[in-house]
């Protein structure tokens, strides 16, 4: 039983005139009559009483009218919902992100996206970059905000602004008083650093930064995530580099300073499984782009 035939029935039931109903539906009168006869045959009973001068609903037609109207309304709603999903205005967005990404523009972007597209259910998952790559590959998430380079060649990458690093150190440390802290000043200082397995590229670049200044970093503990690193700095365990976004959230006992030479910045990117990002993800990246200066 197709929706078009039910729409023909409703038009005749409301007009009680085949010619006017045909004009309303932009059909020929014979085509309309044929659809009504086919619908009556499918249902198994007459829906109209017809003579040369009038058309009236049968008891079966009267009973069928309201359910037919609801079916048409539901079909229209289903069509609109499908179109909204196609445009990225409805459905679901499974968004993965690293802990550091959530100290940048991401929270504001999620709020703005939810306000603009309330019909999209946003599911958030926090993981490290290698885990996000795996989740994208397995189809567990639609879009990830992570840190390139990526190991999987099947993932598309759209670069986002890098996150600069600053040095987090105990507020009681003598270096806090210096207007400028050099990498060479950190010789022999206890250093906290993320494990290489979490981000091999950025890890190697930091080690190279120290080596270029002629010193070997004294790594006392590998730690992740950076929020835990800041906690260990507050406890006096050591010092370490964190993103500038994280430094904007003060913590008692921790001070943040720039260093020279400038440390490597943390690459940021959006990634998804090729070939195509779902429309909801495209709308989210548009929201992110609008918030980036």
Buried (B, 14 or more C-beta within 10 A) or exposed (E): EEBEBBBBBBBBBEBEBBEBBBBBBEBEEEEBBBBBEBBBEEBEEBBBEEEEEEBEBBEBBEEBBEEBBEBBEEBEEEEEBEEBBEBBBBBEBBBBBBBBBBBBBBEEBBEBBBEBBEEBEBEEBEBBBBBBBBBBBEEBBBBBBBBBEBEBEEBBBEEBEBBBBBBBBBEEBEBBEEEEBEBEBBBEBBBBBBEEEBBEBBBEBBBEBBEEBEBEBEBBEBBBBBBEBBBBBBEEBBBBBBBBBBBEEEBEEBBBBBBEEEBBBBBBBBBBBEEEBBBBBBBBBEBBEEEEE
